[in-house]
């Protein structure tokens, strides 16, 4: 969630039984959404709901009828006191999006969870690391190998049933090499 979306959470926006928070207001229509909660987030909101029976879960210190508008001072103090390298709260949103993408969340679902109406916005948030990209290629290679093995096994089973040998054809996604000269491919000139 965007920090300002968190600040505006009201008791009636949280559905504890079904485990989601409803974001009523947002920058776009897509920003108004239901967000499934992790067990940790659910526990935090449940504690806040027990302390705050109605209204905002993160009320303003001086006026509980208003929501807090910023936590910059508290955030900076926490960073200084903990000696954690400085970061913006919004960076947590980018980190979450990157980890979700690395965990295999498809871009359409990720856009919906982030409250984006366009997929290109997701690309600004999700920053897959080189290691994740390499692991993804390895998973794809293993998937393709498993598929080929399954096809070979299927052919072997068919041969056992029929007693006839079958010629296995493997199709790859590698394109044919380009012709060396324009004369080899008359359509290309």
N, C-alpha and C positions, 0 to 999 in steps of 0.2 A: 504494500500500500504506500501511497505518497504520505509523507509526514502529516500534511494538513488533513488527509482523510482519516488518519488515526486520531488526531486531535478532536475531530468532530463525531467520533463514535458515541452514540447514545445507548442507554440500557436497552431500549426497544429495537435497536439495530442488530442485537446479538441473539442468535438462536442457539442456545446451548445444546439442546437435544439433538438437533440436526447438525450442529457443529459448523456454523458459518456466521459471518458478519455481513450485513447488507450495507453497502456504500450508497447512500441516497443522493449525494451531491457529487458532482465531478466536473472536470473541464469539458468533457464530451458526454454524449449519450452512452458511449461504451464504458465510461468511467463509473456509471451507476451500475453496480453489479453485486452479485453474491460471491464472497470469497470463502472457500473452505478453510477451516482453521486447523493448524497442527495441534497436537495434544498440548504442547507447551503454551502456545498462544491461547488455547481454550482455557487452560488453567489460570493464566494471568487475567484474562477477561472475567472469568468466573469470580476470582478474588475481588476484582474491582467492582463487580456487580453486587457482591455481598456488602461491600462498604458503601456503595452508591446505589441506593434503591431505585432512583429515577434520574433523568437528566443525562448530562454528559459523563462518560466514564473517566475523562481527563479534564475536570473542571478547572477554570481559572482560579488561582489562589485567592484573589480579592473578591471575585464575584462568581459563585458556583452556578449561576444561571448562564454563564458564558463558558465557552471552551477555551483551553489554553491556545495561544496563537503561535508560540515558538518555545523551543527548549534549547535555544542556542547557548545561553549562559550555562545552563546545567550540563549540556553536552561538552562544552569547552572545559568546564571545571572537572568533569569526570575524566576526560582525556588527560588533562594536566595531572590530576591526582593519581591516576593509574599508570601514567607514563606510556600509554598506548600511543602509537604513531597517529598524528592527527588525520582525520577523515571527516567528510560531510555525512550527515545522516542519510542524505539521498544516495550516497554510495552503497548503503545497505541494499537498496532497491536494485541497483545494478548488479551487485554481487549475487543476490537472490536469483535474478533473471539469468545470469550466466550459469549458475549451478543448476537451475531448472533445465536449461537447454542442454547442459552436459549430462544431465540425468535422463535425457531422452524426451522431454516434454516437447510436443510439436509446436511450431510457431503460432498456429491459430489458437491453441489453448493458452499458450503463454501470453499472447496479445489480449485474450479475454481476461485472464487473471490480472494482468497489469493495468487493464482498463484502457487499452489502446484500440482505436478504431481502424488503424492501418498497420499492416505487417512491417512496413519499413521503419516504424517507430521501435518495434521490437529489436531490430538490428542495431539500434543505438544503445540498447540496454544489455543485450547478450553478447559477451565477448569471449568466445571459446578459446581456450589456451591451446598452444601447439600440441601439448601432450594429449589433450582431449581429442584433437583432430586426428592424431596418429592412432589413438585407441579406437576411434570410430572407424578408420580405414581397416584396422585389424579385425574389428567385429564384422564389417562388411565382407572381408575376405573369408572369415570363418563361416559366415552365413552362406556365401556362394559355394564354398567347399562342401558344406553340409548338404546343400541343395543338389550338387553334382553327385555326391555319394548316394543320396536318396534315389536319384534317377538311375544310377548304376544298379542299385539293389532292386529297383522296380523292374528293370530289364532282365536281371538274373531270375527273378521270380517268374516273369513271363516266359523266359526260356525253359524253366523247369516245367511249367504247366504245358507248354505247347511242344517242347522238344526241338524247337527251331531257334537258330541263332538270329539275334537282331543286331543291326548295326546302330551303335549309339552315336548320336550327333549332339555335340556340345556347342551351344551358341554363346558367344561372348558379347560383351558390349563394347569391345575394342573396334574402332572403325577400320575399314580397309585402308591400306597405305595410299597416299595421294600419288597420282601418276607422276613419273619422273619428268616427262616433257609434255607440252600441250598436244603433241601429235598422238600420244597414247590415249588421250581422252578428247575426241573431237568436239564434244559439247562444251568444253571449257576453253574459251579463247577470249 
